């Protein structure tokens, strides 16, 4: 009996052990396939399958019982579409985009006194092809077709128009007065062998701060600061030879200091380690210096080939301003922006630089297309002319200064000259005038530059009632409406008509240019009721989400 | 001691049980993930993930650690590409095709005496829009724009050119003589009240078989056959009113019999159950009847809306020919083909039907595009004229008969008349002549029809030395070379230029038309050394495997 009882206990114990292990096993195996995690549904059985692409190469695909699946890495490359993984409410998702770039549906009719199209969204200075903002001229320098850098009137005008537009759309800047020549600031520190004084300046008609330091490296007049928000410096400055004004920036997190030196020379920009130098010219005269210090710092890094950094405006603070050599300082302030100053810098550069024939020649050599003669330095661009007119018309409107208006009118002349005669005017099949962004022979018929030119003509007529500009605008619009369909690919748009004029492979507009076309057409549709403008804008907008035109 | 020993045994037994269960568990879990199967590599773990398409709708995708996968069903619809599963050497594979339709690289220069482009590959009769081959005229009847059916000169000419081309490329047909009027065949069965005799016919200048039956359904003169390979019947037949010649076909597998009745009336085609009727006219005169019996059967089924069947040529045999009423039979034979007969049927129809102004008017109303006036019955088509010329030039070449040449020359006149004046001639921007396949106002500039017209002009000049044709060809080639780029979409081609002339959404050529463009350009490149023809052909061919033009 006792043996029986022992055997039964043994059996019972073994059974319990078995049951326990079976339960553990079941819990493990089921748990493994249903690992709880925020997002995951059941994993399913997929097998690999080779996919032959047009009989040319293979791609590793997957299939289940119902479907074949292709890797996005292949689709992305084959069709040039875009996609990214995102997490929404803890759930992972993939977002497919047929294109990139934004389309703006104008809320009101275009007004030349207002923003220039959607340029409040443009940031010209940060483009890689902008070498820096010239310390002498206050306008951008381009390296687009010449690494040494040159003044590209189109770029300068876009810079001006972007700042004009931001001046309208952005809030008033926050301003901190650093120095008023008189009482502010009391915080300058004068090193032992340096001198500083305040006197009335007859030219500025106000008191100014004058300084003189010795050759010693430590001889300086400097202002200690701790400003972390507003990085646009405006200063009335007079420098004598061998003098400089330096702004010291410090990285709040790291132990990093950057020195922006504004020096008495004509060197555009140079940089070494943490020192970045901008020449402000060799004239001992008062100049109003307006500098976006963060841009100046980033362009120094760009020159040194350092990687771009995100949000330096959040990471740096201005720790001091140092004066060396001798000179004077009228007023100085830091602000969140100084759009009006930048705008007028562009407008005045345009007036200053305009040739007697009204043109702003481009000093860089430009190879536009194979088998087409280069545009040699001195070529004109309809887009430069048109954008220039848009800046000057607005400058005239804002200031009332007739010099701006005269320059704008003078700029029309180049638009009337044929491309072969130093101008920019082409004609499509003896019938439709076109203003050439790149006045090649044979012509190219670039679309976006032509439309920008038309907007310049519109601006001049709307603001100043210029009748020549109106006629040229009307002729140009007739051309545009007739030829617009030739830019339609059925799934996008052409950048130009080189396939027609040169017999080469078509030049499709990449998506940011295509979006520009759409935006331009929506704007023009508000000015001209011809249905071709709006219907084309809508169809071209649909192309951006993959809705191609129908086939037969 | 005994208790200790018992406990140890218990413990040992429990441990063994645990070990055993653990081994089973491990074997199960690892085995589950690596189930062996014939073709399958390891199934991997994939999870479902939602993919948002342009923010508009979602598609169920899959992902693993490295890749996102999209279902082909989505890609196929979004991009209109093609794909199918295949098995190669027991391994399953997926074959992706960017397009469909074949491109032919010509092995030799186009010779108008030879095949017409690649029409040896065309099968006009089997197209759904061909209602049937007319029993009276021997040429196809179209239902493309009129369900009643009409003679479409373009279709008739293509029928002729396809048979001309097949006559060149296919082997000599195998021929079985059924009846020679004299000695063959001895196998006619004459029912009781019917009569049959053989007499010399002065018109045919040979002995012919004459027959007469009564009204009784069973009264017939018939020939028992068992022929399974050659289905093109050629017969010299004379019918009197209320008479018919019937071919009986039987399905080898099923118990199915089809009766093709060729009857003395003018009804194009009718069908009821297994009986299909073709009118051969109401003239009691000798006619040479050439019928592809399989095509005649299939068109009867098409009329009855029966589903198409694969390979009826393999499934049917000819079991008898039945003569009813009264008439005569000269010769009769069955052959694999009778291309020359079909070709001349087309050529003679063209001569017969040509109007005094040289045109072959299209009797159907045609709506070509929205907001464009319909082409009303009687319109001409450059493609009809051009294809007609191609047929007639070859007919003249083969036969020496001047009537064909006169008709071909006369056909040029319509090409010179403007579209608005009953002709087909348009001009692009006052500069480039175009021969319109659909002569609308405003013009359409259809590409493939224009090129076919040019080939007709080329054929006439090459075969007959026609100088007008040569000039018109040269002018057309100048137009083509100038305007070809306007048909380039950067990833395909346009069917026409309606987006330019009508301001509507572009009409992209579907792949079979695009392939036609490519084939036409390769042919023309062999006739004209201008590089635009070959470079365009190559680029457009590359589009068919997804190699788009570059963007800027």
Boltz contact constraints between the chains, C-beta under 6 A:
constraints:
  - contact:
      token1: [A, 6]
      token2: [B, 6]
      max_distance: 6.0
  - contact:
      token1: [A, 10]
      token2: [B, 10]
      max_distance: 6.0
  - contact:
      token1: [A, 14]
      token2: [B, 13]
      max_distance: 6.0
  - contact:
      token1: [A, 14]
      token2: [B, 14]
      max_distance: 6.0
  - contact:
      token1: [A, 14]
      token2: [B, 17]
      max_distance: 6.0
  - contact:
      token1: [A, 17]
      token2: [B, 14]
      max_distance: 6.0
  - contact:
      token1: [A, 17]
      token2: [B, 17]
      max_distance: 6.0
  - contact:
      token1: [A, 18]
      token2: [B, 17]
      max_distance: 6.0
  - contact:
      token1: [A, 21]
      token2: [B, 21]
      max_distance: 6.0
  - contact:
      token1: [A, 25]
      token2: [B, 25]
      max_distance: 6.0
  - contact:
      token1: [A, 40]
      token2: [B, 47]
      max_distance: 6.0
  - contact:
      token1: [A, 41]
      token2: [B, 48]
      max_distance: 6.0
  - contact:
      token1: [A, 43]
      token2: [B, 45]
      max_distance: 6.0
  - contact:
      token1: [A, 43]
      token2: [B, 46]
      max_distance: 6.0
  - contact:
      token1: [A, 43]
      token2: [B, 47]
      max_distance: 6.0
  - contact:
      token1: [A, 45]
      token2: [B, 43]
      max_distance: 6.0
  - contact:
      token1: [A, 46]
      token2: [B, 46]
      max_distance: 6.0
  - contact:
      token1: [A, 47]
      token2: [B, 40]
      max_distance: 6.0
  - contact:
      token1: [A, 47]
      token2: [B, 43]
      max_distance: 6.0
  - contact:
      token1: [A, 48]
      token2: [B, 41]
      max_distance: 6.0
  - contact:
      token1: [A, 49]
      token2: [B, 92]
      max_distance: 6.0
  - contact:
      token1: [A, 49]
      token2: [B, 94]
      max_distance: 6.0
  - contact:
      token1: [A, 50]
      token2: [B, 93]
      max_distance: 6.0
  - contact:
      token1: [A, 51]
      token2: [B, 94]
      max_distance: 6.0
  - contact:
      token1: [A, 51]
      token2: [B, 96]
      max_distance: 6.0
  - contact:
      token1: [A, 52]
      token2: [B, 95]
      max_distance: 6.0
  - contact:
      token1: [A, 53]
      token2: [B, 96]
      max_distance: 6.0
  - contact:
      token1: [A, 54]
      token2: [B, 98]
      max_distance: 6.0
  - contact:
      token1: [A, 54]
      token2: [B, 545]
      max_distance: 6.0
  - contact:
      token1: [A, 62]
      token2: [B, 69]
      max_distance: 6.0
  - contact:
      token1: [A, 67]
      token2: [B, 71]
      max_distance: 6.0
  - contact:
      token1: [A, 68]
      token2: [B, 72]
      max_distance: 6.0
  - contact:
      token1: [A, 68]
      token2: [B, 94]
      max_distance: 6.0
  - contact:
      token1: [A, 69]
      token2: [B, 62]
      max_distance: 6.0
  - contact:
      token1: [A, 69]
      token2: [B, 69]
      max_distance: 6.0
  - contact:
      token1: [A, 69]
      token2: [B, 71]
      max_distance: 6.0
  - contact:
      token1: [A, 70]
      token2: [B, 70]
      max_distance: 6.0
  - contact:
      token1: [A, 71]
      token2: [B, 67]
      max_distance: 6.0
  - contact:
      token1: [A, 71]
      token2: [B, 69]
      max_distance: 6.0
  - contact:
      token1: [A, 72]
      token2: [B, 68]
      max_distance: 6.0
  - contact:
      token1: [A, 93]
      token2: [B, 50]
      max_distance: 6.0
  - contact:
      token1: [A, 94]
      token2: [B, 49]
      max_distance: 6.0
  - contact:
      token1: [A, 94]
      token2: [B, 51]
      max_distance: 6.0
  - contact:
      token1: [A, 94]
      token2: [B, 68]
      max_distance: 6.0
  - contact:
      token1: [A, 95]
      token2: [B, 52]
      max_distance: 6.0
  - contact:
      token1: [A, 96]
      token2: [B, 51]
      max_distance: 6.0
  - contact:
      token1: [A, 96]
      token2: [B, 53]
      max_distance: 6.0
  - contact:
      token1: [A, 98]
      token2: [B, 54]
      max_distance: 6.0
  - contact:
      token1: [A, 429]
      token2: [B, 429]
      max_distance: 6.0
  - contact:
      token1: [A, 485]
      token2: [B, 499]
      max_distance: 6.0
  - contact:
      token1: [A, 485]
      token2: [B, 500]
      max_distance: 6.0
  - contact:
      token1: [A, 488]
      token2: [B, 499]
      max_distance: 6.0
  - contact:
      token1: [A, 488]
      token2: [B, 506]
      max_distance: 6.0
  - contact:
      token1: [A, 489]
      token2: [B, 489]
      max_distance: 6.0
  - contact:
      token1: [A, 489]
      token2: [B, 490]
      max_distance: 6.0
  - contact:
      token1: [A, 490]
      token2: [B, 489]
      max_distance: 6.0
  - contact:
      token1: [A, 490]
      token2: [B, 506]
      max_distance: 6.0
  - contact:
      token1: [A, 490]
      token2: [B, 508]
      max_distance: 6.0
  - contact:
      token1: [A, 495]
      token2: [B, 552]
      max_distance: 6.0
  - contact:
      token1: [A, 499]
      token2: [B, 485]
      max_distance: 6.0
  - contact:
      token1: [A, 499]
      token2: [B, 488]
      max_distance: 6.0
  - contact:
      token1: [A, 500]
      token2: [B, 485]
      max_distance: 6.0
  - contact:
      token1: [A, 503]
      token2: [B, 532]
      max_distance: 6.0
  - contact:
      token1: [A, 505]
      token2: [B, 539]
      max_distance: 6.0
  - contact:
      token1: [A, 505]
      token2: [B, 549]
      max_distance: 6.0
  - contact:
      token1: [A, 506]
      token2: [B, 488]
      max_distance: 6.0
  - contact:
      token1: [A, 506]
      token2: [B, 490]
      max_distance: 6.0
  - contact:
      token1: [A, 506]
      token2: [B, 549]
      max_distance: 6.0
  - contact:
      token1: [A, 507]
      token2: [B, 552]
      max_distance: 6.0
  - contact:
      token1: [A, 508]
      token2: [B, 490]
      max_distance: 6.0
  - contact:
      token1: [A, 508]
      token2: [B, 549]
      max_distance: 6.0
  - contact:
      token1: [A, 508]
      token2: [B, 551]
      max_distance: 6.0
  - contact:
      token1: [A, 510]
      token2: [B, 551]
      max_distance: 6.0
  - contact:
      token1: [A, 510]
      token2: [B, 552]
      max_distance: 6.0
  - contact:
      token1: [A, 532]
      token2: [B, 503]
      max_distance: 6.0
  - contact:
      token1: [A, 539]
      token2: [B, 505]
      max_distance: 6.0
  - contact:
      token1: [A, 545]
      token2: [B, 54]
      max_distance: 6.0
  - contact:
      token1: [A, 549]
      token2: [B, 505]
      max_distance: 6.0
  - contact:
      token1: [A, 549]
      token2: [B, 506]
      max_distance: 6.0
  - contact:
      token1: [A, 549]
      token2: [B, 508]
      max_distance: 6.0
  - contact:
      token1: [A, 551]
      token2: [B, 508]
      max_distance: 6.0
  - contact:
      token1: [A, 551]
      token2: [B, 510]
      max_distance: 6.0
  - contact:
      token1: [A, 552]
      token2: [B, 495]
      max_distance: 6.0
  - contact:
      token1: [A, 552]
      token2: [B, 507]
      max_distance: 6.0
  - contact:
      token1: [A, 552]
      token2: [B, 510]
      max_distance: 6.0
